[in-house]
């Protein structure tokens, strides 16, 4: 499987929750019509490739997977949710700078390396 992959309601638990025990996963919940989503997406791809497997990127089309957005109480797009050891450990919404994104990812990787989350 590649470093970035599509996720649906049917496979979310398998591809995100279960796999996050091994590798932290950022879940990008976005929509095609969302301008901030189109700004953030290239930065997420740059980051996931630059970190070379230290985290994975799960892509959720909010219009096609409204239950995932509802399950996570998403209030705006894009929303990026970090999973580690089967649970959400952090999140942010809206477009951000690459510096913010790097700090966010570094924090998620550090939390993951500390072991199982409470």
Biopython code that builds the backbone (N, CA, C, O; Angstrom):
import numpy as np
from Bio.PDB.StructureBuilder import StructureBuilder

atoms = [
    (1, "UNK", "N", (0.848, -1.184, 0.000)),
    (1, "UNK", "CA", (0.000, 0.000, 0.000)),
    (1, "UNK", "C", (0.889, 1.242, 0.000)),
    (1, "UNK", "O", (1.969, 1.262, 0.590)),
    (2, "UNK", "N", (0.404, 2.257, -0.671)),
    (2, "UNK", "CA", (1.203, 3.476, -0.764)),
    (2, "UNK", "C", (1.134, 4.278, 0.535)),
    (2, "UNK", "O", (0.391, 3.934, 1.454)),
    (3, "UNK", "N", (1.914, 5.341, 0.592)),
    (3, "UNK", "CA", (1.949, 6.189, 1.780)),
    (3, "UNK", "C", (0.674, 7.003, 1.945)),
    (3, "UNK", "O", (0.332, 7.402, 3.058)),
    (4, "UNK", "N", (-0.034, 7.255, 0.844)),
    (4, "UNK", "CA", (-1.312, 7.977, 0.870)),
    (4, "UNK", "C", (-2.350, 7.102, 0.175)),
    (4, "UNK", "O", (-2.090, 6.562, -0.900)),
    (5, "UNK", "N", (-3.513, 6.965, 0.781)),
    (5, "UNK", "CA", (-4.526, 6.056, 0.251)),
    (5, "UNK", "C", (-5.922, 6.543, 0.628)),
    (5, "UNK", "O", (-6.113, 7.229, 1.633)),
    (6, "UNK", "N", (-6.889, 6.172, -0.203)),
    (6, "UNK", "CA", (-8.282, 6.529, 0.040)),
    (6, "UNK", "C", (-8.888, 5.586, 1.077)),
    (6, "UNK", "O", (-8.566, 4.399, 1.136)),
    (7, "UNK", "N", (-9.773, 6.154, 1.890)),
    (7, "UNK", "CA", (-10.462, 5.386, 2.920)),
    (7, "UNK", "C", (-11.956, 5.665, 2.812)),
    (7, "UNK", "O", (-12.371, 6.791, 2.539)),
    (8, "UNK", "N", (-12.755, 4.629, 3.029)),
    (8, "UNK", "CA", (-14.212, 4.771, 3.027)),
    (8, "UNK", "C", (-14.759, 4.325, 4.381)),
    (8, "UNK", "O", (-14.024, 3.827, 5.234)),
    (9, "UNK", "N", (-16.054, 4.516, 4.556)),
    (9, "UNK", "CA", (-16.689, 4.059, 5.793)),
    (9, "UNK", "C", (-16.477, 2.563, 5.989)),
    (9, "UNK", "O", (-16.279, 2.105, 7.114)),
    (10, "UNK", "N", (-16.519, 1.810, 4.912)),
    (10, "UNK", "CA", (-16.417, 0.352, 4.989)),
    (10, "UNK", "C", (-15.051, -0.135, 5.476)),
    (10, "UNK", "O", (-14.968, -1.167, 6.141)),
    (11, "UNK", "N", (-13.983, 0.593, 5.155)),
    (11, "UNK", "CA", (-12.653, 0.095, 5.519)),
    (11, "UNK", "C", (-11.896, 1.000, 6.504)),
    (11, "UNK", "O", (-10.708, 0.783, 6.741)),
    (12, "UNK", "N", (-12.552, 1.994, 7.070)),
    (12, "UNK", "CA", (-11.886, 2.938, 7.977)),
    (12, "UNK", "C", (-11.244, 2.233, 9.172)),
    (12, "UNK", "O", (-10.074, 2.468, 9.474)),
    (13, "UNK", "N", (-11.998, 1.374, 9.850)),
    (13, "UNK", "CA", (-11.456, 0.716, 11.042)),
    (13, "UNK", "C", (-10.244, -0.147, 10.718)),
    (13, "UNK", "O", (-9.288, -0.195, 11.491)),
    (14, "UNK", "N", (-10.283, -0.822, 9.587)),
    (14, "UNK", "CA", (-9.163, -1.681, 9.192)),
    (14, "UNK", "C", (-7.941, -0.870, 8.753)),
    (14, "UNK", "O", (-6.821, -1.126, 9.195)),
    (15, "UNK", "N", (-8.176, 0.117, 7.869)),
    (15, "UNK", "CA", (-7.054, 0.841, 7.274)),
    (15, "UNK", "C", (-6.496, 1.956, 8.149)),
    (15, "UNK", "O", (-5.335, 2.335, 7.995)),
    (16, "UNK", "N", (-7.303, 2.487, 9.066)),
    (16, "UNK", "CA", (-6.834, 3.582, 9.915)),
    (16, "UNK", "C", (-6.651, 3.118, 11.362)),
    (16, "UNK", "O", (-5.533, 3.115, 11.878)),
    (17, "UNK", "N", (-7.726, 2.734, 12.001)),
    (17, "UNK", "CA", (-7.656, 2.406, 13.435)),
    (17, "UNK", "C", (-6.679, 1.250, 13.678)),
    (17, "UNK", "O", (-5.770, 1.378, 14.498)),
    (18, "UNK", "N", (-6.852, 0.134, 12.982)),
    (18, "UNK", "CA", (-5.992, -1.032, 13.211)),
    (18, "UNK", "C", (-4.543, -0.756, 12.802)),
    (18, "UNK", "O", (-3.620, -1.103, 13.539)),
    (19, "UNK", "N", (-4.334, -0.140, 11.645)),
    (19, "UNK", "CA", (-2.961, 0.096, 11.168)),
    (19, "UNK", "C", (-2.221, 1.138, 12.008)),
    (19, "UNK", "O", (-0.990, 1.165, 12.023)),
    (20, "UNK", "N", (-2.973, 1.999, 12.709)),
    (20, "UNK", "CA", (-2.314, 3.045, 13.499)),
    (20, "UNK", "C", (-1.577, 2.484, 14.712)),
    (20, "UNK", "O", (-0.837, 3.215, 15.370)),
    (21, "UNK", "N", (-1.763, 1.207, 15.018)),
    (21, "UNK", "CA", (-0.981, 0.590, 16.089)),
    (21, "UNK", "C", (0.478, 0.439, 15.664)),
    (21, "UNK", "O", (1.379, 0.446, 16.504)),
    (22, "UNK", "N", (0.708, 0.302, 14.357)),
    (22, "UNK", "CA", (2.062, 0.148, 13.833)),
    (22, "UNK", "C", (2.684, 1.475, 13.409)),
    (22, "UNK", "O", (3.855, 1.738, 13.685)),
    (23, "UNK", "N", (1.895, 2.305, 12.739)),
    (23, "UNK", "CA", (2.383, 3.561, 12.170)),
    (23, "UNK", "C", (1.332, 4.643, 12.399)),
    (23, "UNK", "O", (0.148, 4.396, 12.171)),
    (24, "UNK", "N", (1.728, 5.823, 12.840)),
    (24, "UNK", "CA", (0.725, 6.886, 12.978)),
    (24, "UNK", "C", (0.112, 7.218, 11.619)),
    (24, "UNK", "O", (0.780, 7.162, 10.586)),
    (25, "UNK", "N", (-1.169, 7.564, 11.647)),
    (25, "UNK", "CA", (-1.889, 7.863, 10.415)),
    (25, "UNK", "C", (-2.592, 9.202, 10.552)),
    (25, "UNK", "O", (-3.305, 9.447, 11.524)),
    (26, "UNK", "N", (-2.381, 10.066, 9.564)),
    (26, "UNK", "CA", (-3.132, 11.314, 9.486)),
    (26, "UNK", "C", (-4.317, 11.080, 8.557)),
    (26, "UNK", "O", (-4.157, 10.602, 7.433)),
    (27, "UNK", "N", (-5.496, 11.421, 9.037)),
    (27, "UNK", "CA", (-6.715, 11.280, 8.251)),
    (27, "UNK", "C", (-7.114, 12.669, 7.765)),
    (27, "UNK", "O", (-7.449, 13.543, 8.564)),
    (28, "UNK", "N", (-7.075, 12.863, 6.460)),
    (28, "UNK", "CA", (-7.458, 14.145, 5.855)),
    (28, "UNK", "C", (-8.900, 14.035, 5.386)),
    (28, "UNK", "O", (-9.186, 13.373, 4.388)),
    (29, "UNK", "N", (-9.818, 14.691, 6.113)),
    (29, "UNK", "CA", (-11.226, 14.696, 5.743)),
    (29, "UNK", "C", (-11.480, 15.997, 4.994)),
    (29, "UNK", "O", (-11.434, 17.083, 5.571)),
    (30, "UNK", "N", (-11.751, 15.868, 3.696)),
    (30, "UNK", "CA", (-11.875, 17.055, 2.856)),
    (30, "UNK", "C", (-12.930, 16.839, 1.783)),
    (30, "UNK", "O", (-13.529, 15.768, 1.684)),
    (31, "UNK", "N", (-13.146, 17.873, 0.984)),
    (31, "UNK", "CA", (-14.116, 17.817, -0.098)),
    (31, "UNK", "C", (-13.552, 18.523, -1.328)),
    (31, "UNK", "O", (-12.782, 19.476, -1.210)),
    (32, "UNK", "N", (-13.939, 18.050, -2.494)),
    (32, "UNK", "CA", (-13.432, 18.619, -3.751)),
    (32, "UNK", "C", (-13.752, 20.103, -3.897)),
    (32, "UNK", "O", (-12.958, 20.848, -4.473)),
    (33, "UNK", "N", (-14.893, 20.542, -3.390)),
    (33, "UNK", "CA", (-15.345, 21.927, -3.559)),
    (33, "UNK", "C", (-14.701, 22.892, -2.562)),
    (33, "UNK", "O", (-14.928, 24.100, -2.632)),
    (34, "UNK", "N", (-13.910, 22.369, -1.646)),
    (34, "UNK", "CA", (-13.352, 23.149, -0.533)),
    (34, "UNK", "C", (-12.005, 23.770, -0.932)),
    (34, "UNK", "O", (-11.028, 23.053, -1.150)),
    (35, "UNK", "N", (-11.960, 25.104, -1.026)),
    (35, "UNK", "CA", (-10.723, 25.792, -1.418)),
    (35, "UNK", "C", (-9.570, 25.550, -0.436)),
    (35, "UNK", "O", (-8.464, 25.249, -0.886)),
    (36, "UNK", "N", (-9.775, 25.668, 0.894)),
    (36, "UNK", "CA", (-8.667, 25.391, 1.814)),
    (36, "UNK", "C", (-8.165, 23.942, 1.706)),
    (36, "UNK", "O", (-6.991, 23.668, 1.953)),
    (37, "UNK", "N", (-9.054, 23.029, 1.340)),
    (37, "UNK", "CA", (-8.641, 21.632, 1.154)),
    (37, "UNK", "C", (-7.651, 21.519, -0.006)),
    (37, "UNK", "O", (-6.679, 20.768, 0.069)),
    (38, "UNK", "N", (-7.907, 22.268, -1.073)),
    (38, "UNK", "CA", (-7.027, 22.237, -2.247)),
    (38, "UNK", "C", (-5.675, 22.880, -1.948)),
    (38, "UNK", "O", (-4.683, 22.572, -2.608)),
    (39, "UNK", "N", (-5.631, 23.767, -0.961)),
    (39, "UNK", "CA", (-4.362, 24.386, -0.548)),
    (39, "UNK", "C", (-3.563, 23.411, 0.309)),
    (39, "UNK", "O", (-2.351, 23.275, 0.138)),
    (40, "UNK", "N", (-4.244, 22.731, 1.233)),
    (40, "UNK", "CA", (-3.563, 21.839, 2.177)),
    (40, "UNK", "C", (-3.094, 20.532, 1.537)),
    (40, "UNK", "O", (-2.026, 20.026, 1.881)),
    (41, "UNK", "N", (-3.875, 19.986, 0.616)),
    (41, "UNK", "CA", (-3.576, 18.672, 0.043)),
    (41, "UNK", "C", (-2.149, 18.531, -0.491)),
    (41, "UNK", "O", (-1.486, 17.549, -0.157)),
    (42, "UNK", "N", (-1.648, 19.459, -1.300)),
    (42, "UNK", "CA", (-0.270, 19.293, -1.801)),
    (42, "UNK", "C", (0.773, 19.285, -0.674)),
    (42, "UNK", "O", (1.788, 18.595, -0.768)),
    (43, "UNK", "N", (0.518, 20.050, 0.381)),
    (43, "UNK", "CA", (1.457, 20.061, 1.511)),
    (43, "UNK", "C", (1.440, 18.712, 2.226)),
    (43, "UNK", "O", (2.488, 18.220, 2.644)),
    (44, "UNK", "N", (0.264, 18.114, 2.369)),
    (44, "UNK", "CA", (0.182, 16.795, 3.002)),
    (44, "UNK", "C", (0.914, 15.744, 2.172)),
    (44, "UNK", "O", (1.607, 14.891, 2.726)),
    (45, "UNK", "N", (0.764, 15.799, 0.837)),
    (45, "UNK", "CA", (1.479, 14.862, -0.030)),
    (45, "UNK", "C", (2.983, 15.063, 0.055)),
    (45, "UNK", "O", (3.738, 14.092, 0.104)),
    (46, "UNK", "N", (3.423, 16.316, 0.072)),
    (46, "UNK", "CA", (4.850, 16.607, 0.217)),
    (46, "UNK", "C", (5.375, 16.042, 1.530)),
    (46, "UNK", "O", (6.447, 15.439, 1.570)),
    (47, "UNK", "N", (4.615, 16.241, 2.599)),
    (47, "UNK", "CA", (5.041, 15.763, 3.920)),
    (47, "UNK", "C", (5.092, 14.244, 3.985)),
    (47, "UNK", "O", (6.082, 13.681, 4.452)),
    (48, "UNK", "N", (4.045, 13.574, 3.526)),
    (48, "UNK", "CA", (4.024, 12.111, 3.631)),
    (48, "UNK", "C", (5.162, 11.496, 2.813)),
    (48, "UNK", "O", (5.744, 10.492, 3.225)),
    (49, "UNK", "N", (5.479, 12.077, 1.682)),
    (49, "UNK", "CA", (6.608, 11.571, 0.894)),
    (49, "UNK", "C", (7.941, 11.922, 1.545)),
    (49, "UNK", "O", (8.869, 11.113, 1.534)),
    (50, "UNK", "N", (8.038, 13.115, 2.108)),
    (50, "UNK", "CA", (9.274, 13.541, 2.759)),
    (50, "UNK", "C", (9.598, 12.753, 4.018)),
    (50, "UNK", "O", (10.768, 12.528, 4.327)),
    (51, "UNK", "N", (8.575, 12.336, 4.742)),
    (51, "UNK", "CA", (8.779, 11.570, 5.974)),
    (51, "UNK", "C", (8.981, 10.083, 5.689)),
    (51, "UNK", "O", (9.289, 9.314, 6.599)),
    (52, "UNK", "N", (8.812, 9.681, 4.447)),
    (52, "UNK", "CA", (9.156, 8.347, 3.954)),
    (52, "UNK", "C", (8.707, 7.201, 4.859)),
    (52, "UNK", "O", (9.518, 6.365, 5.256)),
    (53, "UNK", "N", (7.438, 7.163, 5.176)),
    (53, "UNK", "CA", (6.908, 6.033, 5.930)),
    (53, "UNK", "C", (6.820, 6.209, 7.428)),
    (53, "UNK", "O", (6.378, 5.294, 8.123)),
    (54, "UNK", "N", (7.230, 7.359, 7.952)),
    (54, "UNK", "CA", (7.129, 7.584, 9.398)),
    (54, "UNK", "C", (5.682, 7.832, 9.818)),
    (54, "UNK", "O", (5.336, 7.707, 10.993)),
    (55, "UNK", "N", (4.836, 8.187, 8.840)),
    (55, "UNK", "CA", (3.394, 8.248, 9.050)),
    (55, "UNK", "C", (2.734, 7.975, 7.705)),
    (55, "UNK", "O", (3.372, 8.065, 6.656)),
    (56, "UNK", "N", (1.451, 7.640, 7.749)),
    (56, "UNK", "CA", (0.680, 7.396, 6.542)),
    (56, "UNK", "C", (-0.431, 8.435, 6.443)),
    (56, "UNK", "O", (-0.810, 9.048, 7.440)),
    (57, "UNK", "N", (-0.943, 8.624, 5.241)),
    (57, "UNK", "CA", (-1.981, 9.621, 4.990)),
    (57, "UNK", "C", (-3.214, 8.933, 4.430)),
    (57, "UNK", "O", (-3.188, 8.378, 3.331)),
    (58, "UNK", "N", (-4.297, 8.977, 5.203)),
    (58, "UNK", "CA", (-5.570, 8.416, 4.770)),
    (58, "UNK", "C", (-6.453, 9.556, 4.272)),
    (58, "UNK", "O", (-6.644, 10.553, 4.969)),
    (59, "UNK", "N", (-6.982, 9.404, 3.075)),
    (59, "UNK", "CA", (-7.770, 10.454, 2.436)),
    (59, "UNK", "C", (-9.244, 10.083, 2.464)),
    (59, "UNK", "O", (-9.637, 9.026, 1.972)),
    (60, "UNK", "N", (-10.057, 10.962, 3.043)),
    (60, "UNK", "CA", (-11.493, 10.726, 3.160)),
    (60, "UNK", "C", (-12.236, 11.820, 2.399)),
    (60, "UNK", "O", (-12.089, 13.006, 2.697)),
    (61, "UNK", "N", (-13.029, 11.416, 1.423)),
    (61, "UNK", "CA", (-13.906, 12.342, 0.717)),
    (61, "UNK", "C", (-15.144, 12.528, 1.581)),
    (61, "UNK", "O", (-15.955, 11.611, 1.709)),
    (62, "UNK", "N", (-15.295, 13.694, 2.169)),
    (62, "UNK", "CA", (-16.374, 13.949, 3.120)),
    (62, "UNK", "C", (-17.747, 13.798, 2.470)),
    (62, "UNK", "O", (-18.683, 13.329, 3.117)),
    (63, "UNK", "N", (-17.882, 14.183, 1.213)),
    (63, "UNK", "CA", (-19.173, 14.081, 0.537)),
    (63, "UNK", "C", (-19.599, 12.625, 0.362)),
    (63, "UNK", "O", (-20.789, 12.315, 0.404)),
    (64, "UNK", "N", (-18.636, 11.741, 0.167)),
    (64, "UNK", "CA", (-18.929, 10.322, -0.032)),
    (64, "UNK", "C", (-18.967, 9.541, 1.284)),
    (64, "UNK", "O", (-19.494, 8.430, 1.328)),
    (65, "UNK", "N", (-18.417, 10.111, 2.348)),
    (65, "UNK", "CA", (-18.274, 9.397, 3.626)),
    (65, "UNK", "C", (-18.690, 10.270, 4.797)),
    (65, "UNK", "O", (-17.913, 10.502, 5.724)),
    (66, "UNK", "N", (-19.928, 10.751, 4.744)),
    (66, "UNK", "CA", (-20.425, 11.666, 5.775)),
    (66, "UNK", "C", (-20.414, 11.048, 7.177)),
    (66, "UNK", "O", (-20.283, 11.769, 8.165)),
    (67, "UNK", "N", (-20.549, 9.743, 7.270)),
    (67, "UNK", "CA", (-20.547, 9.106, 8.595)),
    (67, "UNK", "C", (-19.181, 9.217, 9.269)),
    (67, "UNK", "O", (-19.098, 9.337, 10.492)),
    (68, "UNK", "N", (-18.123, 9.178, 8.484)),
    (68, "UNK", "CA", (-16.790, 9.357, 9.073)),
    (68, "UNK", "C", (-16.686, 10.770, 9.628)),
    (68, "UNK", "O", (-16.203, 10.965, 10.744)),
    (69, "UNK", "N", (-17.132, 11.752, 8.862)),
    (69, "UNK", "CA", (-17.103, 13.142, 9.333)),
    (69, "UNK", "C", (-17.973, 13.289, 10.579)),
    (69, "UNK", "O", (-17.579, 13.964, 11.530)),
    (70, "UNK", "N", (-19.129, 12.677, 10.584)),
    (70, "UNK", "CA", (-20.016, 12.741, 11.744)),
    (70, "UNK", "C", (-19.438, 12.046, 12.960)),
    (70, "UNK", "O", (-19.517, 12.562, 14.075)),
    (71, "UNK", "N", (-18.860, 10.880, 12.748)),
    (71, "UNK", "CA", (-18.237, 10.108, 13.834)),
    (71, "UNK", "C", (-17.147, 10.921, 14.530)),
    (71, "UNK", "O", (-16.937, 10.786, 15.736)),
    (72, "UNK", "N", (-16.463, 11.755, 13.773)),
    (72, "UNK", "CA", (-15.365, 12.553, 14.316)),
    (72, "UNK", "C", (-15.774, 13.985, 14.652)),
    (72, "UNK", "O", (-14.926, 14.814, 14.983)),
    (73, "UNK", "N", (-17.075, 14.276, 14.568)),
    (73, "UNK", "CA", (-17.600, 15.598, 14.906)),
    (73, "UNK", "C", (-16.873, 16.716, 14.146)),
    (73, "UNK", "O", (-16.513, 17.746, 14.716)),
    (74, "UNK", "N", (-16.671, 16.484, 12.857)),
    (74, "UNK", "CA", (-16.002, 17.461, 12.004)),
    (74, "UNK", "C", (-16.931, 18.646, 11.791)),
    (74, "UNK", "O", (-18.096, 18.474, 11.435)),
    (75, "UNK", "N", (-16.418, 19.835, 12.008)),
    (75, "UNK", "CA", (-17.220, 21.050, 11.867)),
    (75, "UNK", "C", (-16.809, 21.904, 10.688)),
    (75, "UNK", "O", (-17.515, 22.850, 10.339)),
    (76, "UNK", "N", (-15.690, 21.595, 10.071)),
    (76, "UNK", "CA", (-15.216, 22.346, 8.920)),
    (76, "UNK", "C", (-14.198, 21.534, 8.149)),
    (76, "UNK", "O", (-13.647, 20.555, 8.652)),
    (77, "UNK", "N", (-13.960, 21.955, 6.924)),
    (77, "UNK", "CA", (-13.021, 21.235, 6.060)),
    (77, "UNK", "C", (-11.882, 22.146, 5.646)),
    (77, "UNK", "O", (-12.098, 23.344, 5.462)),
    (78, "UNK", "N", (-10.689, 21.622, 5.494)),
    (78, "UNK", "CA", (-10.328, 20.255, 5.830)),
    (78, "UNK", "C", (-10.153, 20.088, 7.338)),
    (78, "UNK", "O", (-9.849, 21.043, 8.053)),
    (79, "UNK", "N", (-10.349, 18.871, 7.796)),
    (79, "UNK", "CA", (-9.992, 18.498, 9.154)),
    (79, "UNK", "C", (-9.001, 17.348, 9.054)),
    (79, "UNK", "O", (-9.252, 16.362, 8.361)),
    (80, "UNK", "N", (-7.881, 17.475, 9.745)),
    (80, "UNK", "CA", (-6.866, 16.423, 9.762)),
    (80, "UNK", "C", (-6.820, 15.860, 11.175)),
    (80, "UNK", "O", (-6.605, 16.586, 12.145)),
    (81, "UNK", "N", (-7.026, 14.557, 11.270)),
    (81, "UNK", "CA", (-7.067, 13.867, 12.560)),
    (81, "UNK", "C", (-5.934, 12.852, 12.598)),
    (81, "UNK", "O", (-5.778, 12.047, 11.681)),
    (82, "UNK", "N", (-5.143, 12.898, 13.669)),
    (82, "UNK", "CA", (-4.023, 11.976, 13.828)),
    (82, "UNK", "C", (-4.446, 10.793, 14.679)),
    (82, "UNK", "O", (-4.995, 10.958, 15.768)),
    (83, "UNK", "N", (-4.186, 9.600, 14.168)),
    (83, "UNK", "CA", (-4.431, 8.360, 14.902)),
    (83, "UNK", "C", (-3.107, 7.705, 15.244)),
    (83, "UNK", "O", (-2.190, 7.651, 14.424)),
    (84, "UNK", "N", (-3.024, 7.207, 16.478)),
    (84, "UNK", "CA", (-1.862, 6.463, 16.936)),
    (84, "UNK", "C", (-2.347, 5.423, 17.943)),
    (84, "UNK", "O", (-3.117, 5.741, 18.850)),
    (85, "UNK", "N", (-1.903, 4.205, 17.782)),
    (85, "UNK", "CA", (-2.282, 3.125, 18.693)),
    (85, "UNK", "C", (-3.797, 3.004, 18.838)),
    (85, "UNK", "O", (-4.309, 2.749, 19.928)),
    (86, "UNK", "N", (-4.508, 3.191, 17.723)),
    (86, "UNK", "CA", (-5.938, 2.955, 17.684)),
    (86, "UNK", "C", (-6.843, 4.076, 18.150)),
    (86, "UNK", "O", (-8.066, 3.930, 18.147)),
    (87, "UNK", "N", (-6.252, 5.205, 18.556)),
    (87, "UNK", "CA", (-7.073, 6.315, 19.054)),
    (87, "UNK", "C", (-6.627, 7.639, 18.435)),
    (87, "UNK", "O", (-5.500, 7.778, 17.960)),
    (88, "UNK", "N", (-7.541, 8.598, 18.456)),
    (88, "UNK", "CA", (-7.205, 9.946, 18.020)),
    (88, "UNK", "C", (-6.283, 10.579, 19.042)),
    (88, "UNK", "O", (-6.563, 10.541, 20.240)),
    (89, "UNK", "N", (-5.178, 11.165, 18.577)),
    (89, "UNK", "CA", (-4.233, 11.810, 19.488)),
    (89, "UNK", "C", (-4.110, 13.311, 19.273)),
    (89, "UNK", "O", (-3.605, 14.021, 20.143)),
    (90, "UNK", "N", (-4.572, 13.810, 18.109)),
    (90, "UNK", "CA", (-4.496, 15.239, 17.843)),
    (90, "UNK", "C", (-5.297, 15.531, 16.584)),
    (90, "UNK", "O", (-5.647, 14.617, 15.837)),
    (91, "UNK", "N", (-5.587, 16.814, 16.348)),
    (91, "UNK", "CA", (-6.298, 17.227, 15.134)),
    (91, "UNK", "C", (-6.091, 18.706, 14.894)),
    (91, "UNK", "O", (-5.729, 19.457, 15.799)),
    (92, "UNK", "N", (-6.327, 19.109, 13.660)),
    (92, "UNK", "CA", (-6.414, 20.518, 13.318)),
    (92, "UNK", "C", (-7.390, 20.654, 12.155)),
    (92, "UNK", "O", (-7.722, 19.677, 11.483)),
    (93, "UNK", "N", (-7.838, 21.872, 11.934)),
    (93, "UNK", "CA", (-8.724, 22.115, 10.804)),
    (93, "UNK", "C", (-8.265, 23.364, 10.057)),
    (93, "UNK", "O", (-7.523, 24.194, 10.582)),
    (94, "UNK", "N", (-8.723, 23.463, 8.840)),
    (94, "UNK", "CA", (-8.407, 24.542, 7.923)),
    (94, "UNK", "C", (-7.001, 24.362, 7.351)),
    (94, "UNK", "O", (-6.240, 23.498, 7.785)),
    (95, "UNK", "N", (-6.687, 25.177, 6.392)),
    (95, "UNK", "CA", (-5.363, 25.125, 5.792)),
    (95, "UNK", "C", (-4.347, 25.727, 6.761)),
    (95, "UNK", "O", (-4.660, 26.663, 7.497)),
    (96, "UNK", "N", (-3.151, 25.194, 6.757)),
    (96, "UNK", "CA", (-2.090, 25.645, 7.659)),
    (96, "UNK", "C", (-0.805, 25.842, 6.861)),
    (96, "UNK", "O", (-0.732, 25.499, 5.681)),
    (97, "UNK", "N", (0.197, 26.394, 7.519)),
    (97, "UNK", "CA", (1.500, 26.553, 6.865)),
    (97, "UNK", "C", (2.276, 25.239, 6.919)),
    (97, "UNK", "O", (1.952, 24.347, 7.702)),
    (98, "UNK", "N", (3.290, 25.135, 6.087)),
    (98, "UNK", "CA", (4.130, 23.937, 6.102)),
    (98, "UNK", "C", (4.854, 23.829, 7.443)),
    (98, "UNK", "O", (5.063, 22.723, 7.943)),
    (99, "UNK", "N", (5.236, 24.955, 8.024)),
    (99, "UNK", "CA", (5.888, 24.927, 9.339)),
    (99, "UNK", "C", (4.973, 24.350, 10.397)),
    (99, "UNK", "O", (5.398, 23.525, 11.206)),
    (100, "UNK", "N", (3.710, 24.779, 10.400)),
    (100, "UNK", "CA", (2.730, 24.225, 11.341)),
    (100, "UNK", "C", (2.587, 22.722, 11.114)),
    (100, "UNK", "O", (2.594, 21.937, 12.062)),
    (101, "UNK", "N", (2.459, 22.337, 9.858)),
    (101, "UNK", "CA", (2.262, 20.930, 9.525)),
    (101, "UNK", "C", (3.439, 20.072, 9.988)),
    (101, "UNK", "O", (3.242, 18.982, 10.525)),
    (102, "UNK", "N", (4.641, 20.556, 9.785)),
    (102, "UNK", "CA", (5.838, 19.820, 10.218)),
    (102, "UNK", "C", (5.843, 19.636, 11.737)),
    (102, "UNK", "O", (6.114, 18.538, 12.224)),
    (103, "UNK", "N", (5.549, 20.693, 12.481)),
    (103, "UNK", "CA", (5.492, 20.581, 13.950)),
    (103, "UNK", "C", (4.397, 19.617, 14.384)),
    (103, "UNK", "O", (4.595, 18.822, 15.303)),
    (104, "UNK", "N", (3.249, 19.685, 13.730)),
    (104, "UNK", "CA", (2.148, 18.790, 14.042)),
    (104, "UNK", "C", (2.556, 17.333, 13.825)),
    (104, "UNK", "O", (2.348, 16.488, 14.696)),
    (105, "UNK", "N", (3.135, 17.046, 12.665)),
    (105, "UNK", "CA", (3.560, 15.682, 12.339)),
    (105, "UNK", "C", (4.643, 15.206, 13.300)),
    (105, "UNK", "O", (4.584, 14.074, 13.781)),
    (106, "UNK", "N", (5.621, 16.044, 13.585)),
    (106, "UNK", "CA", (6.674, 15.663, 14.531)),
    (106, "UNK", "C", (6.083, 15.314, 15.893)),
    (106, "UNK", "O", (6.527, 14.366, 16.540)),
    (107, "UNK", "N", (5.079, 16.081, 16.330)),
    (107, "UNK", "CA", (4.425, 15.805, 17.604)),
    (107, "UNK", "C", (3.689, 14.481, 17.594)),
    (107, "UNK", "O", (3.731, 13.737, 18.573)),
    (108, "UNK", "N", (3.017, 14.182, 16.500)),
    (108, "UNK", "CA", (2.285, 12.916, 16.380)),
    (108, "UNK", "C", (3.262, 11.740, 16.383)),
    (108, "UNK", "O", (3.017, 10.733, 17.048)),
    (109, "UNK", "N", (4.348, 11.859, 15.657)),
    (109, "UNK", "CA", (5.354, 10.789, 15.617)),
    (109, "UNK", "C", (5.960, 10.588, 17.005)),
    (109, "UNK", "O", (6.178, 9.451, 17.424)),
    (110, "UNK", "N", (6.231, 11.674, 17.717)),
    (110, "UNK", "CA", (6.786, 11.573, 19.074)),
    (110, "UNK", "C", (5.799, 10.865, 20.011)),
    (110, "UNK", "O", (6.194, 9.996, 20.789)),
    (111, "UNK", "N", (4.522, 11.238, 19.936)),
    (111, "UNK", "CA", (3.510, 10.577, 20.770)),
    (111, "UNK", "C", (3.442, 9.090, 20.451)),
    (111, "UNK", "O", (3.336, 8.261, 21.355)),
    (112, "UNK", "N", (3.501, 8.757, 19.175)),
    (112, "UNK", "CA", (3.420, 7.357, 18.764)),
    (112, "UNK", "C", (4.604, 6.559, 19.315)),
    (112, "UNK", "O", (4.445, 5.430, 19.779)),
    (113, "UNK", "N", (5.788, 7.160, 19.256)),
    (113, "UNK", "CA", (6.988, 6.449, 19.711)),
    (113, "UNK", "C", (7.024, 6.251, 21.213)),
    (113, "UNK", "O", (7.760, 5.400, 21.712)),
    (114, "UNK", "N", (6.221, 7.045, 21.952)),
    (114, "UNK", "CA", (6.159, 6.893, 23.412)),
    (114, "UNK", "C", (5.330, 5.698, 23.834)),
    (114, "UNK", "O", (5.291, 5.355, 25.016)),
    (115, "UNK", "N", (4.668, 5.063, 22.887)),
    (115, "UNK", "CA", (3.919, 3.856, 23.211)),
    (115, "UNK", "C", (2.435, 4.076, 23.237)),
    (115, "UNK", "O", (1.933, 5.100, 22.772)),
    (116, "UNK", "N", (1.740, 3.116, 23.779)),
    (116, "UNK", "CA", (0.282, 3.114, 23.777)),
    (116, "UNK", "C", (-0.273, 4.372, 24.454)),
    (116, "UNK", "O", (0.192, 4.787, 25.516)),
    (117, "UNK", "N", (-1.271, 4.954, 23.812)),
    (117, "UNK", "CA", (-1.908, 6.156, 24.323)),
    (117, "UNK", "C", (-2.931, 5.802, 25.397)),
    (117, "UNK", "O", (-3.474, 4.697, 25.400)),
    (118, "UNK", "N", (-3.195, 6.739, 26.309)),
    (118, "UNK", "CA", (-4.178, 6.439, 27.378)),
    (118, "UNK", "C", (-5.573, 6.272, 26.828)),
    (118, "UNK", "O", (-6.509, 6.018, 27.587)),
]
sb = StructureBuilder()
sb.init_structure("model")
sb.init_model(0)
sb.init_chain("A")
sb.init_seg("    ")
for serial, (resi, resn, name, xyz) in enumerate(atoms, 1):
    if name == "N":
        sb.init_residue(resn, " ", resi, " ")
    sb.init_atom(name, np.array(xyz, "f"), 0.0, 1.0, " ", f" {name:<3s}", serial, name[0])
structure = sb.get_structure()
